[in-house]
Amino acid sequence: MEQITFRPVFEEWQRAARGALKRDLPPEKVVWQELLSDQPALDIFEEPIFPKSESKSTFRVPKSFVELARVVALHRDARRWALLYRLVWRLTRGEPKLLEISVDPDVALAMEFQKAIGRDVHKMRAFVRFREVAQSDGTWFVAWFEPAHHIVEHNARFFVNRFASMRWSILTPDQCAHWDGNELTFTAGVDKSQGPTDDTIEALWLTYYANIFNPGRVKVHATQAEMPKKYWSNLPKRF
């Protein structure tokens, strides 16, 4: 067995996978080992697996695979790296139409992972709620969110576009995103205790909610379908 150690992000897997393909390592002979955050990065495979210039490319795959792989790489399931390598191995070893076979186990699992990322992206956009925090240089808005997958960087541009005039931070256990009005930056994840717990906006929201709330409209099953219980603790008032 060949152990390949890499940073658990698409670009690092991409380089490592190209190296494995060039060495003709079949999927069953490869173990994908994620580097811990405090371990030094490896720089052993310089060529990208899917270079822009096809004339220089050793391995050709559909553009749809690259798009799929970038999304699947965000999933939290450790099987994703081996899955992606099986797919690219098969695509470059005689199955160029593989992704069109939706009933294939590998393709079906990749699509399942892709859908899970889509749902998590939607939940983040729907349930992130900023709290106002006073700073010496003005107001900053901070939100806490617990994503199911590694979607913070992937999803951050949506919040930049939507809240471009605000200065804000989205804190999560995995990674934090910060927008100062000009630049988007990322830092390491934090504990929930570092997030804000109260603000004036929340008080206004509770007053509004108290005036419009109709207990007769509560449908617990419908609520759970759209908003799983894991998000309830982050709301200003639990159901």
C-alpha positions as CSV (number, residue, x, y, z in Angstrom):
1,M,0.0,0.0,0.0
2,E,1.1,3.5,-0.8
3,Q,0.3,6.3,1.8
4,I,-0.1,9.7,0.3
5,T,-0.1,12.6,2.8
6,F,-1.6,15.9,1.8
7,R,-3.5,19.0,3.0
8,P,-7.2,18.2,3.0
9,V,-8.2,20.7,0.4
10,F,-9.0,20.2,-3.3
11,E,-5.8,21.8,-4.7
12,E,-3.5,19.6,-2.6
13,W,-5.4,16.5,-3.4
14,Q,-5.3,17.5,-7.0
15,R,-1.5,17.6,-7.1
16,A,-1.1,14.4,-5.1
17,A,-3.6,12.6,-7.3
18,R,-1.8,13.5,-10.5
19,G,1.4,12.2,-9.0
20,A,-0.3,8.9,-8.1
21,L,-1.7,8.6,-11.7
22,K,1.7,9.3,-13.2
23,R,3.0,6.4,-11.1
24,D,0.1,4.2,-12.2
25,L,-1.0,3.6,-8.6
26,P,-4.5,1.8,-8.7
27,P,-7.0,3.1,-6.1
28,E,-6.9,-0.1,-4.0
29,K,-3.1,0.5,-3.5
30,V,-3.5,4.1,-2.2
31,V,-4.2,5.3,1.3
32,W,-5.1,9.0,1.5
33,Q,-3.7,10.5,4.8
34,E,-4.8,14.1,5.7
35,L,-2.1,16.4,7.2
36,L,-2.9,17.9,10.5
37,S,-3.1,21.7,10.6
38,D,0.2,22.0,12.6
39,Q,2.2,19.7,10.3
40,P,4.4,21.2,7.6
41,A,3.1,21.2,4.1
42,L,4.5,18.8,1.5
43,D,5.4,20.1,-1.9
44,I,6.1,17.0,-4.0
45,F,3.7,17.2,-7.0
46,E,4.0,20.5,-8.7
47,E,1.8,19.9,-11.8
48,P,-1.9,20.4,-11.5
49,I,-4.0,17.3,-12.3
50,F,-6.1,19.2,-14.8
51,P,-3.9,21.8,-16.5
52,K,-5.5,24.5,-18.6
53,S,-3.4,23.5,-21.6
54,E,-4.7,20.2,-23.0
55,S,-1.6,19.8,-25.1
56,K,0.5,19.4,-21.9
57,S,-2.0,17.2,-20.2
58,T,-1.3,13.6,-19.6
59,F,-4.8,12.8,-18.2
60,R,-8.0,14.2,-19.7
61,V,-11.2,14.3,-17.8
62,P,-14.6,16.0,-18.3
63,K,-14.9,19.5,-17.0
64,S,-17.9,18.3,-15.1
65,F,-15.6,16.1,-13.0
66,V,-13.4,19.0,-12.0
67,E,-16.6,20.9,-10.9
68,L,-17.9,17.9,-9.0
69,A,-14.6,17.2,-7.4
70,R,-14.3,20.7,-6.0
71,V,-17.6,20.4,-4.3
72,V,-17.1,16.8,-3.1
73,A,-13.8,17.9,-1.5
74,L,-15.8,20.1,0.9
75,H,-17.6,17.2,2.4
76,R,-16.6,16.0,5.9
77,D,-16.7,12.3,5.1
78,A,-13.1,11.0,5.0
79,R,-14.0,8.7,2.2
80,R,-14.2,11.6,-0.3
81,W,-10.5,11.5,-1.3
82,A,-10.5,7.8,-2.1
83,L,-13.8,8.2,-3.9
84,L,-12.5,11.1,-6.1
85,Y,-9.3,9.1,-6.9
86,R,-11.4,6.1,-8.0
87,L,-13.5,8.3,-10.2
88,V,-10.5,10.0,-11.9
89,W,-8.7,6.6,-12.2
90,R,-11.7,5.1,-14.0
91,L,-12.2,8.2,-16.2
92,T,-8.6,8.1,-17.4
93,R,-8.5,4.3,-17.7
94,G,-11.2,3.5,-20.2
95,E,-14.5,4.9,-18.8
96,P,-14.7,8.5,-20.1
97,K,-18.5,8.5,-19.8
98,L,-18.6,7.3,-16.2
99,L,-20.3,10.4,-14.8
100,E,-23.3,9.8,-17.0
101,I,-24.0,6.5,-15.2
102,S,-26.0,7.7,-12.2
103,V,-26.5,4.2,-10.9
104,D,-22.8,3.5,-10.6
105,P,-22.0,3.2,-6.9
106,D,-19.1,5.7,-7.0
107,V,-21.0,8.2,-9.1
108,A,-24.1,7.9,-6.9
109,L,-22.0,8.5,-3.7
110,A,-20.3,11.5,-5.3
111,M,-23.7,13.0,-6.2
112,E,-24.9,12.3,-2.7
113,F,-22.0,14.2,-1.3
114,Q,-22.6,17.1,-3.8
115,K,-26.2,17.3,-2.7
116,A,-25.2,17.4,1.0
117,I,-22.9,20.3,0.3
118,G,-25.7,22.1,-1.5
119,R,-28.0,21.7,1.4
120,D,-25.4,22.9,3.9
121,V,-24.7,26.0,1.8
122,H,-28.4,26.8,1.8
123,K,-28.6,26.3,5.5
124,M,-25.7,28.7,6.1
125,R,-27.2,31.4,3.9
126,A,-30.6,30.9,5.6
127,F,-29.6,30.7,9.3
128,V,-26.6,32.9,9.7
129,R,-27.7,35.8,11.9
130,F,-25.4,38.7,12.7
131,R,-25.2,40.3,16.1
132,E,-24.1,43.9,16.5
133,V,-20.8,44.3,18.5
134,A,-19.5,47.8,19.4
135,Q,-15.8,48.4,18.6
136,S,-13.6,51.4,19.3
137,D,-13.5,52.1,15.6
138,G,-17.2,51.5,14.9
139,T,-19.7,48.7,14.7
140,W,-18.8,45.2,13.7
141,F,-21.4,42.4,13.1
142,V,-20.6,38.9,14.3
143,A,-22.4,35.6,13.6
144,W,-21.9,32.0,14.9
145,F,-22.6,29.0,12.6
146,E,-21.8,25.3,12.8
147,P,-21.6,24.0,9.3
148,A,-22.0,20.3,8.6
149,H,-19.2,20.4,6.0
150,H,-16.2,22.6,5.1
151,I,-18.1,25.3,3.3
152,V,-17.1,28.6,4.9
153,E,-14.6,29.7,2.3
154,H,-16.8,28.4,-0.5
155,N,-19.8,30.3,0.8
156,A,-18.2,33.5,2.0
157,R,-18.5,35.4,-1.2
158,F,-22.2,35.2,-1.0
159,F,-22.1,37.2,2.3
160,V,-19.7,39.7,0.9
161,N,-22.1,40.4,-2.0
162,R,-25.1,40.6,0.3
163,F,-23.6,42.6,3.2
164,A,-20.9,44.6,1.4
165,S,-21.5,47.7,3.4
166,M,-21.2,46.0,6.7
167,R,-18.1,44.9,8.6
168,W,-18.6,41.4,9.7
169,S,-17.2,38.1,10.9
170,I,-18.7,34.6,10.6
171,L,-17.3,32.3,13.3
172,T,-17.4,28.5,13.0
173,P,-15.5,25.6,14.6
174,D,-13.6,25.0,11.4
175,Q,-12.8,28.4,9.9
176,C,-13.8,32.0,10.4
177,A,-14.5,34.5,7.6
178,H,-14.0,38.2,8.1
179,W,-15.0,41.2,5.9
180,D,-13.7,44.7,6.7
181,G,-15.5,46.4,3.9
182,N,-12.6,46.0,1.5
183,E,-10.9,42.6,2.0
184,L,-12.1,39.1,2.8
185,T,-9.9,37.1,5.1
186,F,-10.0,33.8,6.9
187,T,-8.7,32.6,10.2
188,A,-8.7,29.4,12.2
189,G,-11.9,28.1,13.7
190,V,-13.0,29.1,17.3
191,D,-15.1,27.8,20.1
192,K,-18.7,28.9,20.3
193,S,-17.9,30.7,23.6
194,Q,-16.0,33.3,21.6
195,G,-19.2,34.4,19.7
196,P,-21.4,37.3,20.9
197,T,-24.4,36.4,23.1
198,D,-26.6,39.6,23.0
199,D,-27.2,42.8,21.1
200,T,-29.9,45.4,20.5
201,I,-30.9,43.9,17.2
202,E,-31.9,40.7,18.9
203,A,-34.1,42.7,21.3
204,L,-35.9,44.4,18.4
205,W,-36.3,41.0,16.6
206,L,-37.9,39.5,19.7
207,T,-40.3,42.4,20.0
208,Y,-41.3,42.0,16.4
209,Y,-41.6,38.2,16.8
210,A,-43.8,38.6,19.9
211,N,-46.3,40.8,17.9
212,I,-46.6,38.5,14.9
213,F,-46.3,35.1,16.4
214,N,-49.4,32.9,16.1
215,P,-49.1,29.6,18.1
216,G,-51.8,28.1,15.9
217,R,-49.4,28.3,12.9
218,V,-46.7,26.2,14.5
219,K,-46.0,23.0,12.5
220,V,-43.2,21.2,14.2
221,H,-42.6,18.6,11.5
222,A,-42.5,21.3,8.8
223,T,-40.1,23.4,10.8
224,Q,-37.8,20.5,11.4
225,A,-37.8,19.7,7.7
226,E,-36.5,23.2,6.8
227,M,-34.5,23.9,10.0
228,P,-33.0,20.8,11.7
229,K,-32.8,20.9,15.5
230,K,-29.0,21.4,15.4
231,Y,-29.7,25.1,14.4
232,W,-32.3,25.8,17.1
233,S,-29.8,26.6,19.8
234,N,-28.4,29.5,17.8
235,L,-31.7,31.2,17.5
236,P,-32.7,34.1,19.9
237,K,-35.7,32.1,21.0
238,R,-36.0,28.3,20.8
239,F,-39.1,26.7,19.4
